[in-house]
Amino acid sequence: MEKKIYVVGLDDESLEAKVAAAVSAVPGVNSCKAFSMKAQVLVDFDEATASEDAINAAISSCGLDVL
């Protein structure tokens, strides 16, 4: 499943890499790309093994707020 997540505070390139690494570490996530210009994260994940809550928690662990 592919999901677009809007993130408050994702406003520079250094955060892109931090968020992408944190979300990619969630079991079941196939790919993750963060875009500071759009303040969004695109995540492709397996619904059977990764939950949206776990993905949101990974983003929040970077000090950002998920909309």
Buried (B, 14 or more C-beta within 10 A) or exposed (E): EEEEBEBEBBEEEEBBEBBBEBBBEBEEBEEBBBBBEEBBBBBEBEEEEBBBEBBBBBBEEBEBEBE
